[in-house]
Amino acid sequence: MADLYVKEFDMMNPFVVASSPATQGARNVLKSAAMRPGAIVLRNFGHGAGGGSYIGPDSKAMFSGQMSIHSHAVGRQIKDTINTLEQYCEEVQRIKREMDKDIKLWVSVGHYSDIKGGGDWEKDWANQAKELERAGADAIELHFNTPGVAVAKDRIFDYHQLLRHSIEVMKKAVPSMPIMAKLAIESCDVLTSMRIAQAAGAAAAGPTARWKGFYFDLDWRTTQARPGAGYGGTQATPLVCYSIAEARTEGLTIPLYGGGGVFSYDQAVRILMSGSQAVQLGALACAGGTKACEKVIKDLNRFMDDNGYRDMDSLCGDALKLFQMDKDLTALRQNRLADAYQEAQVADSCIGCGRCVDVCWHEGIEMRGKAAAKTDKCIGCGYCFQVCPTGALHVEKERILASAFEEQGIVRGQ
């Protein structure tokens, strides 16, 4: 079997169960530990508990890894039973006693509401960090991806200034404790955020996709109880992947643990291939449960075995070969596919629906009787191939695109 050990985090696998209802207090952390992730982040104390999640279009889509959205808090809200630092530290101690020693325990310190509320929040955070270090936590996570933090805080002072200052406060308070910076990609320059996290001495950065969103039914009266905030899902994964790949391309070396829309192993693989050493499981953990997360971990191992990835070093950043293609290789692949589109003719399976003609902007295809046919004006743009319902317009796209890499000796996992 492939080796899932991540040396940058000293974790047995690359999965971090993110701060969420699935990590609210010792009981839930120990329940989540059954999936055997690399690390679990104990949720902030004193900021409320309870409330469910809305999964769209339904839970079947989430469990099967299809396109899904996720939004917080549709059920009853209750107060957090842990509301003092002493109680929180006792929870940490219980977890460390009872949880498998192979699983790292990170603890979440800091919340936008602390800053918004005023007072000496820096002193409070520093004190929390010191006490949690004594309680046995393995790392401190600064929670700066809460929906709205980036845009709302910029109305007072710069998000990046806040990030740098907070990391420096934590580093001064607990210099030997790893500081993990969980970052927003909403309404801020995430590349600059990662640069600042690295320069300020953070042990890792976690770009995470979570937005303020307004999702509602067309009959808006039937919409879930809280239609705004905490919006995310599989549509976010490409955005997270881009932010990670850009950081690696720009030379950032800080370990990363990206997250956003990981409902199945393939989203996790994409984040890892983009250059992240670890992956956050947030929405899936709290809305899908431990078995769903356990399946993602097992499926990653199977994928690596099936595709020749022997360890995490061979998987992490592998897709940067695609992201960092030079202009010549990009043009070669594009033109090779275009040539195939241009040369391909309409097969007998055409049903005469006319969709191809409707999306052709160059008069490159036309209806001849009850079937479509190419004309000599076709430029090979490919629009018609995307809408054909029967495969009457078809090329072996995957083979064509991969062949350009193969010819140049660019292979997977090396």
Residue, then its C-alpha position, 0 to 999 in steps of 0.5 A: m500500500a502507498d505510504l500516506y505519512v506526511k513528513e512536513f506535519d509528522m502526520m500518519n496521513p494528510f487529512v486534518v479534521a477542521s474546526s467544526p461541530a465534529t470537533q466541538g469538545a472532547r466527546n466529538v473529537l474522540k468520536s471523529a478520531a475513529m476515522r483515524p485522520g492525521a490531525i484533528v482541530l479542537r474547535n474554539f470555545g465559547h462561540g456557540a454549538g449546535g445547528g445543522s448543515y444544508i447540503g445541496p442538492d441532497s445528501k446523496a450527491m455529497f456521499s457520492g462525491q458529486m457537485s454539492i454545496h454546503s451551508h451552515a446552521v439550519g437547525r437549533q442553536i445552543k450555547d457551548t457548554i465549554n465557556t472557560l479556558e480552564q474547562y477547555c484545557e481539561e478537554v485537551q487533557r482528556i483528549k490527549r489521554e484517550m485519543d490514539k497517540d498517532i493522531k495530532l491534536w491542534v487547538s483553535v485559538g482566536h475568532y473574529s468576534d473576539i476582535k470585533g468585541g474589543g478589549d485586550w484580545e491579544k493578551d487573551w489569545a496569548n494566555q490561551a496559547k500558553e495554557l493550551e501548550r501546558a495542557g498538551a496540545d500539539a499545535i495552535e491554529l489561528h482561525f482567520n477563515t471565518p466567513g466575512v473576516a477578510v472583508a469585514k476586518d478591512r473596514i477597520f484595518d488591513y486583514h494582512q496586518l491583522l494576520r501578521h500581528s496575530i502570528e507574531v503575538m502567538k510566536k512570542a507567547v509560545p515560541s516552541m509551539p507550531i502556529m498554523a494559520k487558517l486563511a480566508i480566500e474571500s475578499c483578500d489576496v490569498l497569495t499575500s496572506m501565505r507570504i505573510a504567514q511564511a515571513a511571520g514564522a507560521a509553521a503552516a498555512g491553510p487556504t480555505a474556501r468559505w464565503k458569505g453567501f445568499y442561497f435561496d429557493l425561488d419560493w424564498r419562503t421555503t428557504q433554509a432557516r439561515p440562507g447566508a454565511g458559511y457557503g462552500g462546496t465542491q465549486a470551491t475546490p478549483l479556487v483553492c487549488y489555484s491559490i495553492a499552485e500559484a503559491r508554489t509557482e511563486g516559490l513559497t515553501i511553507p507547508l500548506y493544508g488547503g480545504g474547500g469542497v472535499f466531499s470525496y477523494d478526488q477533490a482531496v487528490r486535486i488539492l494535494m496535487s496542486g502542492s498542498q501537503a495536507v487537506q482539511l475535512g470540514a463540511l464532510a466531517c460535520a455533515g457526512g460523519t466519520k464513516a464518510c471521512e474514513k472512506v475518503i482516506k481509504d479511497l485516497n490510498r486506493f487511488m495512489d496504489d492504482n496510479g503508481y503513487r508510492d508516497m505523499d512526496s510523489l503525489c503532492g504537487d504532481a499537477l504543477k507540471l500542468f499548471q506550470m506548462d510553458k507557452d510552447l507546450t500549452a500551444l501544442r496541446q491546444n492545437r493538437l486537440a483543435d486539429a482533432y476537433q476539426e478533422a472529426q466528422v459527425a457519426d451515424s449516431c446523430i439524432g438531428c437535435g441541432r444543438c451543435v449548429d446552435v452553438c457554432w459561431h463560425e458556420g462550421i457545421e450545418m443540418r443536412g436533412k435530419a443529420a448534422a454535417k461538418t463544413d470546410k469553415c470548421i476551425g476546431c473550437g470544440y463547442c459542438f463537441q461539448v453539447c452533443p448528447t449522443g457522442a456523434l461528435h467525439v474525439e479521444k480527448e484524454r489520449i490526445l492531451a496526454s500524448a504531448f506530455e508523453e512525447q516530452g517525457i513528462v510523467r506522473g508521480q516523478 
